[in-house]
Amino acid sequence: MSWLRASKLLLLPLLLSAACTGDVSTPSTVGDPSGAHDAAVAMPDASEPSQPDAAEPDAGSDATVLDAGPPPDSLFGRAYELLLDRCVFCHTNGGIGITVGKLDLSNPRRAYDALVNHAAEGNDCASSGAMRLIAGDAEDSLIVQKLENRQPCGVHMPDKYAPLAADEIAIIRAWIDAGAPLDWDLEPEPAPADPGTPPAKLSETGLYANFAARTLAPNVHPFTPRWPLWSDGATKQRWVYLPPGTQIDSSDMDYWVYPVGTKVWKEFAVGGSVVETRLLHKVAPDVWQMVAYMWRVDGSDADAVPDGVSGANGTGHDIPDRNTCKGCHDNMVDKLLGFTALQLSNDASPLNLTSLASEGRLTHAPEASFGLPGSNKAQAALGVLHANCGHCHNPASAVYRAMLRRPIGTGGPDLWERTTNLATLEATVGYASTVCRENVILPELSMIEPGDPDRSEIVLRMRERGLGTLQMPPLGTGVVDTAGLGAIEEWIRELPPREP
């Protein structure tokens, strides 16, 4: 086991019961993006919980896996261990530290290259002229200024978390003042796979056989996820193309792997007008094109906007750039979020799990569709969390792995429901990792306090929006999802309160 992988195994025991009385209840499996599930973890002694092995990331992911830790006398190694502990949660794939701050600290080589003698980027400091880190000059390095809360731009770091202690900052200062040496034998970052250039116009992507008439091309099928992702009230349509004669690798029913050539489109309409269509196209194993197209006002076509657009066509709808798309989709094993076994267990969808199985499009067809357990309110709430939060809060996600750096018992929730954990409400990961669970963001609250939405951290954060807030989800939304939030509040109210 590598040094860094071992350092991430501060895994979180799922020690819960419906009434939070201390009985042990744990999901029977933990999703493993390598294709296999971890075995059930029996934890008869809550004081010494077993720790299931972390999911090994697939090749080409942004996970940090090293053969050895830093040398004992490495100044950079000591500094990076602090960054790993205190900063990587946000500055990793899908985290706001990358999407807003444009700073990726998710592995040591990537962190070194992004910091040392590198000008600040991102929304808050790009125009400031500040340098993230000036080798030999800690005093004028932006990273130190932000850690010491004397920054010329942006905000104090870590944002929303406890500040670093003076002796911790001194370790980072010592490394910088020594010239910021790379005194750790690290291989250069490999060049990312080139997905190629996507078509310039939507009409060239293969969605429509007749663009003017909006006639779908052969083998392009509409589908509807059971629980749609909230997109600030935009209405959406979705289509998928699976190459003829191919199958989805469904050997892991919770993390499908799609055949090369798969295409998925999602169309956004605001105020009755179509504004954007996004395309994800698998061009090679582990390589996807991701691009958004902004519709022309006259509806004659839509043009690729890989750098994104704010307020597209005069609406309040923002089209994300490619890196923002990757921030969510790269946290899933094979990128797609809404075209999954659980989401396609939807009789209302024109293409669904049953039809895929009957057409022989799955390598391992389930015996039946899947449903969430519990009351109607519980099912609605878990569905909202799965669709809106599970793509980051799942064991295949770099964000989730970063959360495992927190102290045991205070890590983040796992909200990507597993088809193997649906026998009872208490067995679902969405229940087991939230109800009566502590958190580090609002430590006086539980993630979910049974019977009391106002004392539930998840609810309070879902009620917030805007930079400088604790909003969840942190990306892709500026308007509160009142229906989704209401579903979660109603479920919490029906949960039995804790015993005094």
C-alpha positions as CSV (number, residue, x, y, z in Angstrom):
1,M,0.0,0.0,0.0
2,S,1.4,3.4,-0.9
3,W,2.2,6.1,1.6
4,L,-0.4,8.5,0.5
5,R,-3.1,5.9,0.1
6,A,-2.3,4.8,3.7
7,S,-2.4,8.3,4.9
8,K,-6.0,8.6,3.6
9,L,-7.3,5.7,5.5
10,L,-8.7,7.6,8.4
11,L,-11.9,5.9,7.5
12,L,-15.1,6.7,9.1
13,P,-17.0,4.0,11.1
14,L,-20.7,3.9,10.3
15,L,-21.9,3.4,13.8
16,L,-25.6,4.3,13.8
17,S,-29.1,3.1,14.5
18,A,-32.5,4.5,13.8
19,A,-32.8,6.1,17.2
20,C,-29.0,6.9,17.5
21,T,-28.7,4.8,20.6
22,G,-25.2,3.4,19.8
23,D,-26.2,0.1,18.2
24,V,-24.0,-0.8,15.2
25,S,-25.5,-0.5,11.8
26,T,-23.2,-0.4,8.7
27,P,-23.8,-0.8,5.0
28,S,-23.1,-4.2,3.7
29,T,-20.9,-3.1,0.9
30,V,-18.8,-0.1,0.0
31,G,-18.6,0.9,-3.7
32,D,-15.3,-0.1,-5.3
33,P,-14.5,1.6,-8.7
34,S,-12.1,-1.2,-9.5
35,G,-15.3,-3.2,-10.3
36,A,-15.6,-5.3,-7.1
37,H,-17.4,-4.5,-3.8
38,D,-15.7,-4.6,-0.5
39,A,-17.0,-7.3,1.8
40,A,-19.4,-6.5,4.6
41,V,-17.6,-5.0,7.6
42,A,-18.8,-6.4,11.0
43,M,-18.1,-4.0,13.8
44,P,-19.1,-5.6,17.1
45,D,-16.9,-3.2,19.1
46,A,-17.7,0.4,18.3
47,S,-14.5,1.5,20.1
48,E,-12.3,-0.4,17.6
49,P,-14.1,-0.3,14.3
50,S,-12.8,-2.2,11.3
51,Q,-11.6,0.0,8.5
52,P,-12.6,-1.2,5.0
53,D,-9.9,-0.6,2.4
54,A,-10.4,2.6,0.4
55,A,-11.6,2.2,-3.2
56,E,-8.6,2.1,-5.5
57,P,-8.9,4.8,-8.2
58,D,-8.9,3.7,-11.8
59,A,-6.0,4.5,-14.0
60,G,-6.1,8.0,-15.3
61,S,-8.0,9.4,-12.3
62,D,-6.9,12.4,-10.3
63,A,-6.3,10.3,-7.2
64,T,-3.0,10.6,-5.4
65,V,-1.3,7.2,-5.3
66,L,2.5,7.1,-4.6
67,D,4.8,4.2,-4.1
68,A,6.6,5.9,-1.2
69,G,6.3,8.9,1.1
70,P,8.7,11.8,1.3
71,P,12.2,11.4,2.6
72,P,12.3,12.1,6.4
73,D,14.4,15.3,5.8
74,S,12.3,16.6,2.9
75,L,11.2,20.2,3.5
76,F,8.6,20.0,0.7
77,G,7.4,16.7,2.1
78,R,6.6,18.2,5.5
79,A,5.0,21.2,3.8
80,Y,2.9,19.1,1.5
81,E,1.6,16.9,4.3
82,L,0.1,20.0,5.9
83,L,-1.5,21.0,2.5
84,L,-2.8,17.5,2.2
85,D,-4.4,17.6,5.7
86,R,-5.8,21.1,5.6
87,C,-6.3,22.2,1.9
88,V,-6.9,19.2,-0.4
89,F,-10.6,18.8,0.5
90,C,-11.3,22.0,-1.5
91,H,-8.3,22.0,-3.8
92,T,-9.1,18.7,-5.5
93,N,-11.1,17.6,-8.4
94,G,-14.6,18.9,-8.1
95,G,-13.7,21.1,-5.2
96,I,-14.3,24.8,-5.2
97,G,-10.6,25.5,-4.7
98,I,-10.1,24.3,-8.3
99,T,-13.3,25.5,-10.0
100,V,-13.0,29.0,-8.4
101,G,-9.3,29.2,-7.3
102,K,-7.8,27.2,-10.2
103,L,-5.4,25.6,-7.8
104,D,-5.1,21.8,-7.7
105,L,-3.2,20.4,-4.7
106,S,-4.4,16.8,-5.0
107,N,-1.0,15.3,-5.4
108,P,2.5,16.5,-4.5
109,R,3.9,16.9,-8.0
110,R,0.8,18.7,-9.2
111,A,0.9,21.0,-6.1
112,Y,4.5,21.8,-6.6
113,D,4.1,22.7,-10.2
114,A,1.0,24.8,-9.5
115,L,2.5,26.8,-6.6
116,V,6.2,27.5,-7.1
117,N,6.9,30.7,-9.0
118,H,3.4,30.6,-10.4
119,A,1.1,33.6,-10.8
120,A,-2.2,33.5,-9.0
121,E,-5.2,32.4,-11.1
122,G,-8.9,32.1,-10.3
123,N,-11.8,34.5,-9.8
124,D,-10.4,36.4,-6.8
125,C,-6.7,37.0,-7.5
126,A,-6.0,36.5,-11.2
127,S,-5.8,40.3,-11.9
128,S,-3.8,41.1,-8.7
129,G,-0.3,40.3,-10.0
130,A,0.3,38.2,-6.9
131,M,2.5,35.1,-7.0
132,R,1.2,32.0,-5.3
133,L,4.7,31.1,-4.1
134,I,8.0,32.9,-4.6
135,A,10.9,30.6,-4.0
136,G,13.1,32.1,-1.3
137,D,10.5,34.7,-0.2
138,A,7.8,33.3,2.1
139,E,6.8,36.8,3.3
140,D,5.6,37.9,-0.1
141,S,4.2,34.6,-1.2
142,L,0.4,34.7,-1.5
143,I,0.0,31.2,0.0
144,V,1.6,32.4,3.2
145,Q,-0.3,35.7,3.2
146,K,-3.6,33.8,2.9
147,L,-2.6,31.4,5.7
148,E,-1.7,34.4,7.9
149,N,-4.9,36.3,7.0
150,R,-3.0,39.3,5.4
151,Q,-3.9,38.5,1.8
152,P,-4.0,41.3,-0.8
153,C,-6.8,39.5,-2.6
154,G,-9.2,36.7,-2.0
155,V,-9.9,35.3,1.5
156,H,-8.2,33.8,4.5
157,M,-7.3,30.1,4.0
158,P,-8.4,27.5,4.8
159,D,-11.7,29.1,4.1
160,K,-14.5,27.8,6.4
161,Y,-12.1,25.7,8.4
162,A,-9.9,26.3,11.5
163,P,-6.7,28.3,10.6
164,L,-3.3,26.7,10.6
165,A,-1.3,27.1,13.8
166,A,1.8,29.3,13.8
167,D,4.1,26.3,14.0
168,E,2.4,24.7,11.0
169,I,2.8,27.9,9.0
170,A,6.4,28.0,10.1
171,I,7.0,24.6,8.3
172,I,5.6,26.0,5.0
173,R,7.6,29.2,5.5
174,A,10.9,27.3,6.1
175,W,10.5,25.3,2.9
176,I,9.8,28.5,0.9
177,D,12.6,30.5,2.4
178,A,15.0,27.6,1.7
179,G,14.2,28.2,-2.0
180,A,11.2,25.9,-2.2
181,P,13.3,22.8,-3.2
182,L,11.8,19.8,-4.8
183,D,13.7,17.6,-2.4
184,W,11.4,14.6,-3.0
185,D,11.9,12.2,-5.9
186,L,8.6,12.8,-7.8
187,E,7.9,11.8,-11.4
188,P,6.6,14.7,-13.6
189,E,2.9,14.8,-14.2
190,P,1.9,12.7,-17.2
191,A,0.2,14.7,-20.0
192,P,-3.5,14.1,-19.9
193,A,-5.1,12.1,-22.7
194,D,-6.1,14.3,-25.6
195,P,-9.9,13.9,-26.2
196,G,-9.6,15.7,-29.5
197,T,-11.6,18.6,-30.7
198,P,-15.4,18.2,-30.5
199,P,-17.6,19.3,-33.3
200,A,-18.0,23.1,-33.6
201,K,-21.8,22.9,-33.9
202,L,-24.5,20.9,-32.2
203,S,-25.9,19.9,-35.6
204,E,-22.6,18.0,-36.3
205,T,-22.7,15.8,-33.1
206,G,-25.1,13.1,-34.3
207,L,-28.1,14.1,-32.1
208,Y,-30.5,14.8,-35.0
209,A,-31.0,13.2,-38.3
210,N,-32.8,16.3,-39.4
211,F,-31.7,19.3,-37.3
212,A,-34.4,21.7,-38.6
213,A,-37.2,19.3,-37.8
214,R,-35.4,18.1,-34.6
215,T,-35.8,14.5,-35.7
216,L,-33.6,12.3,-33.6
217,A,-30.9,10.3,-35.3
218,P,-31.1,6.4,-35.4
219,N,-30.2,4.7,-32.1
220,V,-30.5,8.0,-30.2
221,H,-33.0,7.6,-27.4
222,P,-34.5,9.9,-24.8
223,F,-34.3,9.0,-21.1
224,T,-35.3,10.5,-17.8
225,P,-33.5,9.9,-14.5
226,R,-35.6,8.9,-11.6
227,W,-34.3,11.9,-9.6
228,P,-33.2,14.8,-11.8
229,L,-30.3,17.0,-10.8
230,W,-31.5,20.5,-9.7
231,S,-30.4,23.2,-12.2
232,D,-31.9,26.4,-10.8
233,G,-35.3,25.7,-12.3
234,A,-34.1,25.0,-15.9
235,T,-36.2,22.3,-17.7
236,K,-34.1,19.6,-19.3
237,Q,-34.2,16.8,-21.9
238,R,-31.7,14.0,-22.2
239,W,-30.7,11.6,-25.0
240,V,-28.2,8.8,-25.2
241,Y,-26.5,7.0,-28.1
242,L,-25.0,3.5,-27.5
243,P,-23.1,2.1,-30.5
244,P,-25.0,-0.8,-32.1
245,G,-23.8,-4.2,-30.9
246,T,-22.1,-2.8,-27.8
247,Q,-22.9,-3.5,-24.1
248,I,-22.5,-1.5,-20.9
249,D,-20.2,-3.2,-18.5
250,S,-22.6,-3.6,-15.5
251,S,-20.5,-6.0,-13.5
252,D,-20.5,-3.4,-10.8
253,M,-24.1,-2.3,-10.9
254,D,-23.3,1.0,-9.1
255,Y,-20.5,2.1,-11.3
256,W,-21.2,1.2,-15.0
257,V,-18.5,1.4,-17.6
258,Y,-19.8,2.5,-21.0
259,P,-18.7,1.4,-24.5
260,V,-16.4,3.6,-26.6
261,G,-18.6,5.7,-28.8
262,T,-21.3,6.4,-26.1
263,K,-22.8,9.9,-26.4
264,V,-25.1,11.6,-23.9
265,W,-26.7,15.0,-24.5
266,K,-28.6,17.2,-22.0
267,E,-30.6,20.2,-23.1
268,F,-31.4,23.2,-20.9
269,A,-34.4,25.5,-21.4
270,V,-34.9,28.7,-19.4
271,G,-38.2,30.6,-19.5
272,G,-39.4,28.4,-22.3
273,S,-36.3,29.1,-24.5
274,V,-33.6,26.5,-25.2
275,V,-30.3,28.0,-24.1
276,E,-27.7,25.2,-23.9
277,T,-27.1,21.5,-24.9
278,R,-24.2,19.6,-23.3
279,L,-22.4,16.6,-24.8
280,L,-20.4,13.9,-23.2
281,H,-18.8,11.6,-25.8
282,K,-16.6,8.7,-25.0
283,V,-13.9,8.7,-27.6
284,A,-11.5,6.1,-26.1
285,P,-11.2,4.0,-23.0
286,D,-11.2,6.5,-20.1
287,V,-11.3,9.4,-22.5
288,W,-14.3,11.6,-22.8
289,Q,-15.0,14.8,-24.7
290,M,-17.0,17.3,-22.6
291,V,-18.4,20.4,-24.3
292,A,-21.4,22.7,-24.0
293,Y,-23.2,24.3,-27.0
294,M,-25.0,27.6,-26.7
295,W,-28.1,27.9,-28.9
296,R,-28.3,30.8,-31.3
297,V,-31.2,33.1,-30.6
298,D,-32.9,32.2,-33.9
299,G,-32.6,28.5,-33.0
300,S,-30.8,27.7,-36.2
301,D,-28.0,25.8,-34.4
302,A,-25.9,25.8,-31.3
303,D,-22.2,26.6,-31.1
304,A,-19.5,25.0,-29.0
305,V,-18.4,27.2,-26.0
306,P,-15.6,25.3,-24.3
307,D,-14.8,28.3,-22.2
308,G,-18.3,28.7,-20.9
309,V,-20.6,31.7,-21.0
310,S,-22.1,33.7,-18.1
311,G,-25.8,34.8,-18.5
312,A,-26.2,33.0,-21.8
313,N,-28.5,34.8,-24.3
314,G,-29.4,37.4,-21.7
315,T,-30.8,34.8,-19.2
316,G,-29.5,34.1,-15.7
317,H,-28.2,30.7,-16.9
318,D,-24.5,30.2,-16.9
319,I,-22.9,27.7,-19.2
320,P,-19.9,26.0,-17.5
321,D,-16.5,25.7,-19.1
322,R,-15.0,22.3,-19.7
323,N,-13.0,22.2,-16.5
324,T,-16.1,22.9,-14.4
325,C,-17.8,20.0,-16.3
326,K,-14.9,17.8,-15.4
327,G,-15.1,18.9,-11.8
328,C,-18.3,16.9,-11.4
329,H,-18.0,14.2,-14.0
330,D,-14.5,13.2,-13.2
331,N,-15.6,12.2,-9.7
332,M,-17.5,9.3,-11.2
333,V,-15.8,6.1,-12.4
334,D,-16.9,6.5,-16.1
335,K,-18.1,10.0,-16.0
336,L,-21.9,9.7,-16.5
337,L,-24.1,10.7,-13.5
338,G,-27.7,10.2,-14.4
339,F,-27.5,7.2,-16.7
340,T,-27.1,4.5,-14.1
341,A,-28.9,1.5,-12.8
342,L,-30.6,3.3,-9.9
343,Q,-31.5,6.4,-11.9
344,L,-32.9,4.3,-14.8
345,S,-35.1,2.2,-12.5
346,N,-37.8,4.5,-13.7
347,D,-40.9,3.3,-15.5
348,A,-41.6,6.8,-16.7
349,S,-38.4,6.9,-18.7
350,P,-38.7,6.0,-22.4
351,L,-35.4,4.1,-22.1
352,N,-34.9,2.5,-18.7
353,L,-33.2,-0.4,-16.9
354,T,-35.8,-2.9,-17.9
355,S,-35.5,-2.0,-21.6
356,L,-31.7,-2.0,-21.5
357,A,-31.7,-5.5,-20.0
358,S,-34.3,-6.8,-22.4
359,E,-32.3,-5.5,-25.4
360,G,-29.1,-7.2,-24.1
361,R,-27.3,-3.9,-23.6
362,L,-26.0,-4.9,-20.1
363,T,-23.3,-7.5,-19.5
364,H,-24.9,-8.4,-16.1
365,A,-28.7,-7.8,-16.2
366,P,-30.4,-7.4,-12.9
367,E,-33.4,-9.5,-12.1
368,A,-35.5,-6.4,-11.5
369,S,-35.4,-2.7,-11.2
370,F,-34.2,-1.1,-8.0
371,G,-36.1,1.0,-5.5
372,L,-35.2,3.0,-2.4
373,P,-36.5,1.6,0.9
374,G,-38.5,3.4,3.6
375,S,-41.5,5.7,3.5
376,N,-42.3,7.9,0.5
377,K,-40.7,10.8,2.3
378,A,-37.5,8.8,2.9
379,Q,-37.3,7.7,-0.7
380,A,-37.8,11.3,-2.0
381,A,-35.1,12.7,0.4
382,L,-32.5,9.9,-0.4
383,G,-33.2,10.4,-4.1
384,V,-32.5,14.2,-3.9
385,L,-29.3,13.5,-2.0
386,H,-28.2,10.8,-4.5
387,A,-28.8,12.9,-7.6
388,N,-27.5,16.2,-6.3
389,C,-24.7,15.2,-3.9
390,G,-23.7,11.6,-4.7
391,H,-21.5,12.4,-7.6
392,C,-19.0,14.0,-5.2
393,H,-20.0,12.2,-2.0
394,N,-19.0,8.7,-3.2
395,P,-16.0,6.5,-2.6
396,A,-14.8,6.9,-6.3
397,S,-14.6,10.6,-5.9
398,A,-11.5,12.6,-5.2
399,V,-13.6,14.9,-3.0
400,Y,-14.7,11.9,-0.9
401,R,-11.2,10.7,-0.5
402,A,-10.1,14.1,0.7
403,M,-12.9,14.0,3.3
404,L,-11.4,10.9,4.7
405,R,-8.5,13.1,5.8
406,R,-10.7,14.4,8.6
407,P,-10.7,12.9,12.1
408,I,-12.7,9.7,12.5
409,G,-16.4,10.4,13.1
410,T,-16.3,13.8,11.5
411,G,-15.9,13.0,7.8
412,G,-18.4,13.8,5.1
413,P,-21.4,11.7,4.1
414,D,-21.6,9.0,1.5
415,L,-24.6,9.8,-0.6
416,W,-24.2,7.6,-3.7
417,E,-26.7,4.9,-3.0
418,R,-25.7,1.3,-3.7
419,T,-28.0,-1.3,-5.2
420,T,-26.7,-3.8,-2.7
421,N,-27.8,-1.7,0.3
422,L,-31.5,-1.2,-0.3
423,A,-33.0,-3.8,2.0
424,T,-33.9,-1.3,4.8
425,L,-33.7,2.4,5.2
426,E,-31.0,2.0,7.9
427,A,-28.9,0.0,5.4
428,T,-28.7,2.8,2.9
429,V,-25.5,4.8,2.8
430,G,-27.5,8.0,2.7
431,Y,-29.0,7.2,6.1
432,A,-26.0,5.4,7.7
433,S,-23.5,8.2,7.0
434,T,-25.7,11.2,8.0
435,V,-28.3,10.5,10.7
436,C,-26.8,11.5,14.1
437,R,-23.4,11.9,12.5
438,E,-21.0,14.7,13.6
439,N,-19.4,17.1,11.1
440,V,-16.5,19.5,11.1
441,I,-18.2,22.4,9.2
442,L,-20.9,23.1,11.8
443,P,-19.6,21.0,14.7
444,E,-22.5,21.9,17.0
445,L,-24.9,20.1,14.7
446,S,-25.3,16.6,13.4
447,M,-25.4,16.1,9.6
448,I,-29.0,15.1,10.2
449,E,-30.7,15.5,13.6
450,P,-33.7,13.2,13.7
451,G,-36.9,15.2,14.0
452,D,-35.2,18.6,13.7
453,P,-34.3,20.0,10.3
454,D,-33.1,23.3,11.9
455,R,-30.5,21.3,13.8
456,S,-29.3,19.4,10.7
457,E,-26.1,20.6,9.0
458,I,-27.2,19.3,5.6
459,V,-30.4,21.4,5.7
460,L,-28.7,24.6,6.8
461,R,-26.1,24.3,4.0
462,M,-28.7,23.5,1.3
463,R,-30.6,26.7,2.3
464,E,-27.5,28.9,1.5
465,R,-26.3,30.2,-1.8
466,G,-23.5,32.5,-2.8
467,L,-19.7,32.9,-2.4
468,G,-18.6,33.1,1.1
469,T,-21.4,30.9,2.3
470,L,-21.4,27.2,3.1
471,Q,-23.8,26.3,0.3
472,M,-24.4,22.8,-0.9
473,P,-24.1,21.7,-3.6
474,P,-21.2,24.2,-4.0
475,L,-21.2,24.3,-7.8
476,G,-23.7,24.6,-10.6
477,T,-26.5,26.3,-8.6
478,G,-27.2,29.8,-7.4
479,V,-30.9,29.2,-6.5
480,V,-32.2,27.1,-3.6
481,D,-34.0,24.0,-4.6
482,T,-37.0,24.5,-2.5
483,A,-38.7,21.3,-3.5
484,G,-35.7,19.1,-2.9
485,L,-34.9,20.9,0.3
486,G,-38.5,20.5,1.4
487,A,-38.3,16.7,0.7
488,I,-35.3,16.4,3.0
489,E,-36.9,18.5,5.7
490,E,-40.1,16.4,5.6
491,W,-38.1,13.2,5.9
492,I,-36.1,14.5,8.9
493,R,-39.3,15.6,10.7
494,E,-40.7,12.0,10.5
495,L,-37.5,10.4,11.9
496,P,-37.8,9.5,15.6
497,P,-35.9,12.1,17.7
498,R,-33.0,10.9,19.8
499,E,-33.7,9.3,23.1
500,P,-32.9,11.8,25.9
